[in-house]
């Protein structure tokens, strides 16, 4: 399938642009954690302010993404994505050198605002440029997203060391990835097909907020995001509290991330060939129930199995992106559907990691928060079943 895509030059240019943009979609987030101690020391940042860094991405993704459809209608999706990458570049370059916590947060928000626009609009580019290969192309850029996120998390500390311990350079150098992505998007933005999407090829634009499929996608996106952010925020600590070493806990967490690389492509490519993705969504939900139940029973009993199961359920993210692109009849509808599903979904996801932390603190253990995660897999499974049905807006 990939060979079919790259045989045509027009497809190749768009595919390269999509992959380069996707590599950047989590760099601004995953590069922070490894050097957070150095950032706090260098900027005099309090623990409360540092905690805001974990919530700023989800808030930006939820709120800024809502502006994407209007901007795309006025300027065209490719041009808005180009603008988003410019914002990302500026934010990544400036924030390490702001010298104080507040402007560091501000320029982090600038970078994340750019990511939010790109997040929402990439599925519409896939729908427009690759209408017969939605699943395959979504899988490819999901793989690129995972590789970018994992690379930033793993390489920021070594890069900082290579720059004589200068964490500012260690963070700022990731702007180069955004700069590399700019030229192909500049070419796409100047092409004739990059006209503003103010026509939906229907008598009137689809009101996605009134459609049950849109709400099913939003709930599914929100539930899978909740699960993913709880895994990111708490899984290593759950393993450590069960008596596993910090190094092993880190390796187990890495397993959940690395599984996403092959699964993102394989699952999306397969899902794109099906009329209905409901069965896949239900199967992923069952994997999630099994993984969270295993942790609830005993994290140390079969830690590799639980990590593998949760790594599989993380593939719900590329599945959600694939379903968004498939459920819209036109690229313009996909823009609105993507904005609605992702923005509402991220709003749903905001409380999850916080509530899990509060339940852990109140109960002095992990059984209660893990029981919550088991329970949340049922609305995810149900929403995925309805979102995956062969219906279009």
Number of C-alpha atoms within 10 A of each C-alpha: 9 12 8 10 17 15 10 10 10 12 15 16 15 21 23 16 22 25 19 23 29 27 24 30 26 20 30 25 19 17 23 21 17 15 17 15 12 17 22 16 10 15 16 13 18 11 9 8 14 17 10 11 18 16 14 19 22 21 20 24 27 25 18 19 28 22 16 27 27 16 18 25 18 15 17 22 31 27 22 24 30 24 19 26 30 21 21 29 25 20 25 26 21 18 24 23 15 16 13 16 19 14 15 22 19 15 21 25 25 23 30 30 26 27 29 31 29 28 22 29 26 24 27 28 23 26 27 17 17 18 17 13 19 26 30 26 28 30 28 23 26 30 24 23 25 23 21 21 22 20 15 25 20 15 14 25 21 11 18 18 14 13 13 10 14 14 22 20 19 24 25 21 15 19 22 13 17 25 17 15 23 20 13 18 25 16 16 20 21 12 11 7 12 17 17 18 21 16 14 16 13 9 7 8 13 17 12 20 14 9 13 13 25 26 21 22 30 30 26 32 29 27 26 29 24 25 25 24 18 19 21 16 16 14 22 22 18 20 22 17 16 18 12 17 13 14 11 15 22 16 15 22 23 17 18 25 24 17 20 25 20 15 21 28 24 17 21 28 23 15 26 23 14 12 12 19 25 21 15 19 26 21 16 23 27 17 20 29 22 19 25 23 19 21 25 18 14 14 25 17 12 12 20 17 16 24 27 20 23 27 26 23 28 26 27 30 20 26 30 26 25 28 28 30 29 28 22 24 18 21 24 28 27 29 28 29 31 33 29 24 31 30 27 23 26 27 21 20 25 20 12 21 22 15 14 21 16 12 18 16 12 11 12 10 14 20 17 16 22 21 17 15 23 22 14 19 26 17 16 26 25 17 24 33 22 22 28 29 16 15 14 15 17
